[in-house]
Amino acid sequence: MKYVSTRGGDQKISSAQAIKKGIADNGGLFVPEKIPKLTKKDLGRLAALPYAERAAEILSLYLDDYDKEKLLGFCRDAYKEASFPGGAAPVSELYENAYMLELYHGPTCAFKDMALQIMPRLLSEALKMTGEEKTAYILVATSGDTGKAALEGYRDVEGVKIKVFYPTDGVSDIQKLQMSVQEGDNVSVQGIDGNFDDAQNGVKKIFSDKALNEKLNEAGYILTSANSINWGRLAPQIVYYISAYLDLYNEGRIKMGEKITFCVPTGNFGNIFAGFLASKMGLPVKRFICASNKNNVLTDFFETGVYSRNREFYKTVSPSMDILISSNLERLLYVFTGCEKTRGYMESLSKTGEYRIAPEELAEIRKYFDGGCTGEEATADRIRATWNNCGRLIDTHTAVAADCAARLAGPGEKVVIVSTASAYKFAADVTAALGGTVNYDRGVLSPLYSLAELTKTDIPAPLAALETKRVRFTGSIPKDQMPDSLFD
Ligand SMILES: *Cc1c(COP(=O)(O)O)cnc(C)c1O
């Protein structure tokens, strides 16, 4: 299996090289040349396997340059019970014909763990496979969730060092605490004066600074990134769509071959695109509902065929979906319109902030996708209704999807709502949605205790443990000191 750029050109590389490189030389994203197929018989066979083995089987179709036994070892290690005490990706019933795919049982209580627990193992192996002798130095600029998930995933991984930059005043107190207590010998966390864009631009500058890169090379490092456009983050996400289907089948909720719908709370379009690949492989899917918050650039795109970032940006209670450029949509454009047109659309996006696809292209895409969006008040209402009527606590991102699913699903349509975070990760807003008030007598962690008291539910262990962890990383530096801080 070879990987090509969404923007064309003749660069054709193996999966290990794609994972090491991250982005194609012409600025495009790596996509598999062909999408492998799963037959009904394959699905039946996978149904009998535990999650890690399903993952290894599915990943080996895409990462066919990796040793299959090694992949199995990586999957077993990544998705072990100690890391996912509630199961890697269990499915539960929410109400009749609506199910939740729970992707929040990992070490940081959000779905990014599903990819970031295994991707470091894939990268570390890719370095060996490509004969790389230097240490891979991973730089991340984060507005909160990704940084912590990357730190947890990469800590103490062989051949890798990681540094996360975050805007000192631009992340929540709990997120800051989560990062500042990070354990591991190869990790470092640095607050910077400024906002998220400052952090991100600082990292981009480091990547393009030739002299600095040479200096890092001499010190034994090559720079890489762990962001969501890397194929190594996308591929592991295909697995849980297939796994959810198999679990519903095993429980007798669906017949083999019956089509179901997935409703996905979407930001960068990575999660939902992985689901689309699963359907292209042969998973019986009726449609994908792309759920957005008030930043509904994707809803408009699926409605009109126009993608326009020229609009107001809103800060919402579902911050991981506060995005105006959904980078992974480029991969979908590639599948439906080819590399020439994709290159044109991306040029238009960077020059004018928008592009328009042809009506017949939109019609094809709409055979698979519908868009929906949920505002702030409806998000809070859905959290309250789900708690009152189903006895289930959902976070603000999941609530956006649950709301879209409830409004858009037809009679008898079976919908899997993809649940991307624990409610405790967004405890203050969830508590408010339930009509409670946070009692700030226990410092930064107060919202966790207030939500636990209000609902008589347990704080997830990784968040409860923050109370006793030692703070290792403090302080904030001006952004022009970011390059020097790499050598600390
Ligand atoms: C990252 C994230 C999303 C959005 O996922 P994409 O792959 O960017 O579409 C949704 N919910 C939560 C909680 C997230 O952390």
The ligand as an SDF file (V2000), in Angstrom:
LIG
                    3D

 15 15  0  0  0  0  0  0  0  0999 V2000
  -10.8250   16.9980   18.9200 C   0  0  0  0  0  0  0  0  0  0  0  0
  -12.2190   16.8560   19.4650 C   0  0  0  0  0  0  0  0  0  0  0  0
  -13.3530   16.8570   18.6250 C   0  0  0  0  0  0  0  0  0  0  0  0
  -13.2580   17.0980   17.1240 C   0  0  0  0  0  0  0  0  0  0  0  0
  -12.6850   16.0240   16.4380 O   0  0  0  0  0  0  0  0  0  0  0  0
  -12.1400   16.2390   14.9420 P   0  0  0  0  0  0  0  0  0  0  0  0
  -11.4400   14.9880   14.5970 O   0  0  0  0  0  0  0  0  0  0  0  0
  -11.2190   17.4330   15.0200 O   0  0  0  0  0  0  0  0  0  0  0  0
  -13.3210   16.5040   14.0760 O   0  0  0  0  0  0  0  0  0  0  0  0
  -14.5970   16.6530   19.1950 C   0  0  0  0  0  0  0  0  0  0  0  0
  -14.7380   16.4930   20.5400 N   0  0  0  0  0  0  0  0  0  0  0  0
  -13.6720   16.4930   21.3680 C   0  0  0  0  0  0  0  0  0  0  0  0
  -13.9070   16.3230   22.8200 C   0  0  0  0  0  0  0  0  0  0  0  0
  -12.3730   16.6630   20.8710 C   0  0  0  0  0  0  0  0  0  0  0  0
  -11.3350   16.6820   21.7340 O   0  0  0  0  0  0  0  0  0  0  0  0
  1  2  1  0
  2  3  1  0
  2 14  2  0
  3  4  1  0
  3 10  2  0
  4  5  1  0
  5  6  1  0
  6  7  2  0
  6  8  1  0
  6  9  1  0
 10 11  1  0
 11 12  2  0
 12 13  1  0
 12 14  1  0
 14 15  1  0
M  END
$$$$
